[in-house]
């Protein structure tokens, strides 16, 4: 651990006017509060806050952020309080420490509904003061650097959360270096074999070809010297995770990858950027479709640079990024550049974005999302997006994520344009709506009065805004039909626990689920966006818990060791009473399959992964879901009677999906919660006996097998 004077010296290198006494006081206060606490590695706990503060000095951040890093765990993990921190260090620092504490308590990898709500809180905290998330990112980076001391299950959980949330968030904020390091540290935990393989191949390649980076760097410098351009040239091999992801996306082996090296040229002026681009393209052949000008069209986080890929020495593709020094500062620090100091004063970088405006633009579209699914879809899209820029016929620029379609373009202009879209032209040529638009293309949307969004558009659209608008329109169109079906599903579910689905009960459930009212709740039930089990559970949680001598799902299987976690296979959905076998999966515990599941064929030669299991004897809870495929008559009241029959067998319908609709028949999948195989036979027999049920079978989906 560095001492307080070393930390002060790190701050003084970029901010000689920093308040050394306040940093010293915070250091001693933090050390005192954490005395007697230790990390998993056995080190004193305070080494962690100090390391976080040191990481933030690399970004030249202000005193308040550095002190917040030193104190960021005090309110949560020690006897320290907000009031005491405010008294000693002021309101600004107390607010920042409190903000980091609240972020730490968010369970971002929890269930979908809770995860969406916690993401909303995360963005709310960011909107109050972006420095909160900068401290949290540095906190996560140090935790990932020292993750080896944690037990394996915890490592996997933290690595997955980092890969899904914190790494893309760092990238979205323009801190690409942090994103790459977080991804690589997570990759080391989640797939160490793949990472090791890529590193070994790099070593072999370097042995065969020599120092390619140094050779190409010298070639570039020679070309710039010929043109009389002063610039710095940096080269590096891309990170193992970046290479692995490209191998996965392009479905090709390491030996076939070409652009595994990246080069950066940093010059003095914007004019020099374009002169350098000309020199590079004169010397080496440009790769078509691999040119992006983020100087004329900057990213929303302030990122500016020219990207081009060329066929370099020995035909190897190399990516080249060209930018000025000021652009480079923003590219390295991202949104954090707003708080960067140099020589004791805040840096006035014309390319650094105002964090308040950036976060307002980021959250604006999230607020339009009506439910947690749409919100999470918008968040994840926004976090991972890599933009393309298209033009309207009038020359206005529309920014879209990579992979977007003309349909996304239409909704980006206006919801009314998207809803009435009947076709599109790209660069003057008529194209299907599922066409992927590219940088620089001109898109024209054709509309027609009376046109309404089609259900197939959900799969065509990419952006959260387009998908949300399409879903909303479809919901309104089918609302009455879905409400009627939802009411029947609710009635059966409530009767199953000897309750009534009154308007008051439904309104209360809607409020607790954050929905607009009973009508909205019923519509979502009928459209399978919400399950009856969720509605019942939010009102009567005690009735969904295990009671008496019944065996709950957590101890339903015999034959597992204490450290093994069971999980029912989605492909065969085994239930108590059926013969079962377990298959071990890395990171997933033991997956339970029915003994006749076809998915077991691929493990015939891997007997070491088989676990002998059997169901616990006794009465099981009705929590084991099984999907039934039914073909029923399309007639008034038939579906309601089917739901009633299932309810009469004391089985709960947890999901319902229509597979095919004909004028005379429906084909649908019904997911039913059951106790055991006998319960399953009772339900199927009752349904099979109904004259309006043409066919019934247990549905098994082998596409859902674990991997």
N, C-alpha and C positions, 0 to 999 in steps of 0.2 A: 504494500500500500504506500502511495506517495504521501509525504507529510504536508502539513498545511502551507509551509513556505514554498514548497515545490508547486502546489496548486496555485498559489497567489502569483508565482512567477509565470506560470502558463497563461494566466489571465492578463498579466502585465505586458506580455509580448505583443498583444493586440490592443489592449486598453490600459495604458499607463495611468489613467485617471480613475481606475476602479477603486472601490472602497475596500481596501485590504483589511481594515479593522473589522468591518462587518462580516467579511468572508471568514476571518479568523474566529470571530465569535460564533458564527454558524457551525464551523468545523468542530469547535470544542463542545458546543451544545449537542450536536448530533452524536459525537463520540460518547458523551455522558449518558444520553438517553438510551443508546444501544448497548451500553456496557452489560456484559454477561450473556449477550445474544451471539449465536454462531450460525454460520451457513452450513449447508450439507457437507461442504468440503472440509469443515473443521476450522476454517478461518473466522476471525472476528467479523461479525455482521457488518460493522461500519466500513469495512473495505469495499463493500458494494456501493453505497452512496457516493463514496469518494471516486470510485471508478466511473460512475455515471457522470459526475461533475467533470471529470477529466475528458470524457468523450465529448461533452458539450463545449469544452474550451476549443476543441478542434474546429468547431463551427463558429468560433469567435462570438459567442453569445454574451448577453449583458449580465450584470451582477445578479439581478433578481433571478434569472434562470439558473445560474450556477449555484446560488444559495438554495433555491428550491430543490435542486438535485441532492444537495447535502442533507436536506431535511425531509425528502419526499416520503419516507416511511415512518417518520416520527409519530404523526397523529394516529396512524393505523396500528403500529406495532409496539408503541411505548406508552408511558404515562403522560406524554406530552399532549397538550390540547390546542385547539384552534386559538383560543383566547390568549394562551401563553405565547404562541408563535407570533400572533398579531402584536402583542405588547413588546416583544423583543425585536421583531424584524419588520413590523409595519403591515398594513392591510394588504398591499400588493402581493407580498411574498406569502402571507397567510392564505390568501385566496388561491394562489397557484398551488401551494402544498395541499390544500383541501381539494382542489380540482384533480390533482394526481391521485390522491387517496380514493376519490370516488371512481376514477377510471380503473384503478387496481381492483376494486370490488365488483366490477362488471364481469359477468360470466359470458364472454363473447362466444364461447364454443358450446353454449347450452342449447336447449331445444329451440326450434325455429322461431316460435312466437316470442319467447323470452329473448332470444338473440336479436331479433329485430328491434324490440323495445330498448335493449341495451345499446344497440348501434345508434338509435335515435339519441340516447343520452350521451354517447360518445361524441356525436357531431354537435350536440348542444354545448358540451364542454369545450370543444374546439372553437365554436363560434364566439364563446366568451373570451377566450385567450388562447391563441394557437400554441403558446409556449408550454401549455399543459401537455399537449400531445408530443412535443419535442422531447420533454423530459421522459415521458412514458416510452417513447421509441428508444431513447438511449438506455433506459432501464431494461427494456426487453433485449437490446443488443448485448449488454453485459451479461444478462442471465443466459442468453444463448451461447456466449463465448465460454461460460463456465458450467454448461449444462451436464457435463459428464458425471458430476458428483451426485446427480439425482438418480432415483431408481428408474428403470427402463420405461415403465408405464407412464410415469410423469414426464419423462423426456419426450415420448411420442406425442402425448397430449399437448405439451408446450410447443413442440416443433410444428405440429399440424396447425395449431392456432396461429403461430407466427407466419407460416406459409400462406394461410388463407386470409389473414387479416392484416397483421402488422407490416409484412413485407410489401404487399400491394399498396397499403396506405402510405408508406414511405416513398414508394415510386410515384404515387399520385401527387405527393407533395413536392416532387422534383428532386428528392434526395436519392438519386439512383445508386450511389455508392453504398448507402445503407441498405437499400432494397436488395442489392446483389449479395451483400454479406449475410443478411438475414436469411435469404433463400438458400445460400450455400451451407450455412450452419444447420438449417432445418433439413436440407437434403442429406447431410452427413448422418443425421439421426434416422430419417425416414427411409433412406435407401442407400446405406453405406456401401453395399456391394457395387451398385451402379456408379457411385461417385469414385470409388477406388479404381474401377475398371477404366473410367475416362482418364483419370490421372496417370495410370500406367500407360495408356495409349499415347498420352501427351509426351511422356518420357521417351517412349520408343520412337515417336515421330521426331522429337528433337535430336535423338541420337542419329537418326537416318538423314535428316536434312540440315542439321546444324542450327545455329541461332538465327532462325528466319526473321524474328522480330527486329533484331539489330540490323540485318541486311536490308530489310524493307525500309526501316527508319532512315538509314543512310541514303537509300535511293531517293526517298522523298526530300530529304534535306538538300541533296544535289540538285534536284529540279527547282526547288525554291531559290537556291543560290543563283541559278541561271537567270531567274526572273528578277532577282534583286529584292526578294521579299523576306523580311525578318519575321521569324515565327519559331515557336517551340514545337517539337514533334515528339509525341509519346506513343509507344506501342505496348500492347499486352495481349496475352492469350485470354479468351473469354472464360468466364467462370464455369466450373463443371456442371452446375445446374442449368445454366443457360444453354450449354451444348446438349445436355441430355434432353431438355425440353424441345430443342430444335429437332433432335433425332426422333422424338416421339411424334411431333407434329408432322414431320415430313416422311415418317416411316422409312428411315434409311439408316444405315450403319455409320459408324464413326469415319471409316475410310472414305465414304462418299461425301461427307460434309466438306464444304469448301471454305466458307467464311468463318473460320474459328479464331481469327486474329482481328483485333480492332485497333485503329490508330486515331489519334486525336491531334489536331493542329490548332494551336492557340496563337492568334496574331493580334495586331494593334487596332485595326479598324475594320468596319463592315466592308469597305471597298476592297481591303486585302483578302477578305473571306472569298469574294467572288473571283479575284485574280488567282488565288490558290486553287479554287475549283477548276478554273480554266487550265491551269498548269497540270493538275492531276489528270484531267480528262485528255489533255494533249499527249501525255506520256503513257497512260494506260487506258485500255478500253473499258468504258462504263458498262455496267450490267443493266440491261433494260428493266424498268420497273422498280429499281432499287435506289431512286433519288427522292429525297424529301428536303424541302426548303422551309425549315422552321424559323428562319429569320424573317421572311416576308409574311409567314403565317405562324406566329408563336403559339405554343401550347398555353392552356389557361393558367398553368402554374408559373408562367413567365419564362419557360424554357425556350431558348433560341439557339439554333445551330443548323448547319447544312450537313445532311447525311448523304453519302454516296457510296456505292460498292463498285469496285473495279477489279479486273483480272490483273493481278500483280505479278511478281516474280514467279517463274515456273508455272504460270497459269493459275496460281492460287488466288481465290477471291479474298479480298480484304475490305472491311468496312472502314471508311474514313469519315470522321466528324470534324467540321471546321467551324471555329467560333472565335470571337474576340475575348480578351481577358475579362471584361465585365460580364459577358455572356457566360463565360466559364465559371465565374463566381456563383452565379445564379444556378447554373447546371449542377454544381457541386452541393450547394446549400439549399436549393429549392426555395420554398416559401420561407425558410429560416433566414434567408439573406436579408429579410426586412429588419432583423434585430442584430445583424453582424456589426462589429466594431473594428475600426482600424485606427491606430494612433490615438486612441482615446475618444474618438467621435464616431457616431453611427455612420456607416457607409451609405453614401447617397448613390446607390446604383440605380440608373434609370430603368433597368430591366427587371428589378425586383418587384413582385406584385404586392399590392396591399392585401395582407391576410384577411382583413374584414370583408373586402370585396370578393376574394377568392372563395372563402367559405360560404358566403351568401349565395354565390353562383352554384356552388357544389350542392348545397342543401335545398335550394329552391325546388328542384324537381323531385327531391325526396318527399317534401311536404305534400306533394300532389298525390302520393300513393295512398290508396284507401285501406289497404290491409298489409299484414306483415309479409306475405309472399311477394307482393309487388314491391314493397319497400326493400326487401333483401335482394330482389332481382336488380333493382335500380342501384343499390349500394355496390353489389359485386361487379356490375357492368361498369360503373363509374370508376371503381378502384383499378380494374384491369384494362381499361380502355386505352387504345392506341389510335389516335385520331387520323381521319382522312378528311380532306377539304374538297367540297364540291361547290358548283356554282349554279345559281338560278339563271333562267334565260336573261334576266336583267343584269347579271354579273355580280349579284350579292353572294357572299361566301356563307356556306352552311357547314359547320363542323359536325362530323359523325364519327362513331367508333369504327374501328376496322371490322369489316364483315357486314356493314350496314347495307340495306337495300333501298330501292326507290320508295318503298312504303315508309321506311324510317325517315327518309328525306321529306316526304309529304307531311308526316306528323310533326317533324321538326319545324316546318313552316307554320302550320296551324292545324289544330285538331279537326276543324271543319274540312280542310283540304284532304287530310288523311281519310276521314270517314267517307268522303264522296269520290275517292280515287277509283278509276276504272282502268288505268293504264299509265305507262311512262315511256319517255324517250330519253336515251342517254347519248349525248353527242349527236342528236338528230335522228337516231335510229330507234325504232320501237323495240322494247325489250320486255321480257317477263318480269313480274314484280319481285321474283326471288333473286334477280341478278344482284351480284355484289358490286357496289360502286367503288371506283378507284379515285386516287388523288387527281385533282384537276379536271374531272369530268363535269360536263354541263348536264343537268338533269331537269327535264320538263315533266310536270305531272298533269295528266288529263283527268278531268272530273266530270261527273254527270249528276244531275239533280235526281234525288230519289235513291241513289246508291247507298247501301249500308255495309258496314264491315262484315266480312265472312269469317266463319270459325277457323278456316285454314290460315287466315292471316296471322294468327298467334304464332304459328311455326315459322312464318316468313319473316316477321318483324324481329329485330335484334334489340332495339333500344327499349329501356324501361318505359319511356313516355309513350311510345307507340303501343306496346303491349298493354299498358294500363288503359289507354283510351279504347282499344279494341275490346278488352274484357268488359269495360264499363258499358259500352254500346250493346254487346251481346247479352249482358246481364239484364239491361233494361228491356231488350226485345223479348227475352224468355222469362222475365221476372214472374209473371202471373203463374206460368206453368211450374216454375221452380218452387214458388211459395206453396202451391198446393201439394207438391210432392214432399217438400220439407216438413209441412205440417203433419203428414202421415208418418214420416220417419220419426219425428219428435214424439208423436203420440205413442208409437210402439215402444220407443226407448224409455219413455217415462213410465209406461205401464209395466215395463219389465222390472222396475224397482218400486212398484205400487204407488206411483205418483201420477199427477195429472199435468199435462202440458198446457197450463192456463196462460192467458195473455200476459198476466203479471209475471209468471215464472219465466216466460220467454223474454220479456222486456228486461228483467233483472239479469238474465244470462247474457243478453246482448250488451248491456252496460258493462258487465265484468269482462267481456271479451273485446271491448272497445269498438263495438259496432253501432250503427245508427239507430237501431230499434228492432222490435220483434220481426217486422217485415224483412229487414236486411238479413237477420239471422236465418229465417226460414228460407229465403232465396239462396243463401250460401249452402244451407243444408241440402236443398234440392239439387243444386249444381255440383255437389260433392266437393266444394271448397272447404267445407267444415263437416266434421263427423258428429253423429248423435252422441257418441261417447264423450266428446269434448264438452258438449252442452250440458249433459248430465253431471259430468265431473265437476264443472265450475260451480254448480249449484249444490250438489250433494257429494262432496269428496269423501265423506265418511262411508257412503254406501258403495263406493267403488274400491274400498280397501279390503284386505283379507280379514275374515272374521272366523271365530270358533276354531275348529280343527281342520279347516280347509287349507290346502297346500298352495302357497302363492308361487308365482312364476320364478322367484329368485332361488327357490330350493326344490324345484320340480324334478330335477335330474340327479341321479345317483351315479357316481363314478368319476367325478371331477376332483382334481387336487385343489387345495385352498386358493392357490394363485391363478386358477383358470376361470375365465368368465364365459358362461354359456350364451349362445345366441342361436335362435331357430333359423334354419335356412329358409330364405324367401322363395326358393325354387320349389320345394316340396311341402313346406309348412307342416311338419310333423306335429301330432297331438298325442297327449297321454293315452296309452293303450296300444300304440303302434310300436313295432320294433325299430330301434334307432341306433345310430352310430355317430361318433363325433370325429370331426376332422380339424386338426390344429392349423391355424392361420397366424402368420406373424402380424402382430398388432391388432388382431381381432379375437384373440382367445380361441375358444373351441366352438365351431359351428355344428349344430345338430341336424343331421339328415335322416330322413326315413330310410330304412334299409334297402328299399326298392327304388330309391331315387336314381335316375339315369346319370345325374351329375357325379356320382361316385365312381363311374368308370374311369375317369381320368386320374384317380388316385390308386388304381389297382397295384401299381408298381411302387407306391410310396407308403408301405405298410407302417413305417415309423410315425406317420401322422395320424393313424387311426386310433381312436380312443373307445374302449368298450363302455357303453352307457346303457342305462335303463331308467324308466320313469319311476319316481317315488310312488309307493303304494299309498292309497287313500283318495279322498275326494279333492280334486283340483278346482281351482277357481276358473270361472268362465272368461279367461283372458287370452286364450290361444286362438289367434285369428286364422281362419281358413277361407279361401276364396272359392265360391261356387259359381259355375257358369250356367245360366238359365235361359231358356227360350220360352217366352210366355205370350199369350194372346194379347194383341193390342186392342183392348176394349175397356170401357169405363169401369173403374173399380177393381180391375184385376191386380194392378200393382199394389194397391192398398191391402187387398186380401192376402197377397203373398207376404207382405210385411207383417200382417197380423198373425199368419201361420207361424212365421219364424219367432215372433214374440211369444206366442202361446207355448213354444217349446223352451221358454226361458233362455233364449239366445238373443244377443244384441247385435243389430246391424251397425257396423262401424264405418262402412263405406259402400258406395253404390255407383257403378259406372256403366253407362250405356255403350255397348260395342257396335250395335247395328240397329237401325230403326226402319221397319218396313210398314206398309199400310195395314198388314194383318198381324205381324209379329214383332216383338222386341227381343233382342239378344243382349243380355246384360251380365255384368260381374257383380256379385254381392259378397262383401267381406263380412263374415259372421264370427263373433267371439264365442268360443266353445270351451267346455270343460275337458272333454276327452273324445275318443273315437266313438264311443257309444252315443254320446250327445250328438256327434256328427251324423251318425246313422239315423237317429230320431228325426233330426231336422230334414235330412234328405228324403226320408220316407214320407213325412208329412207333406212335403212339397210335391213329390212324385205322384202322390195320390190325388192331387188337385187336377181337375179336368182341363184347366186353362194353362197348365204347365206342359209344354210339348216335349221338353228335354231338360235334364239336369245332370251335371257332372262336376266332379271336383276339378278345379282349374289349377294346373301346374305350369309355371312360367320358367323355363330353363334359361331364359335370357337374364334372369335376375340372380343367377348363381353367384356366390362370392368368388373373388379372385385373389 
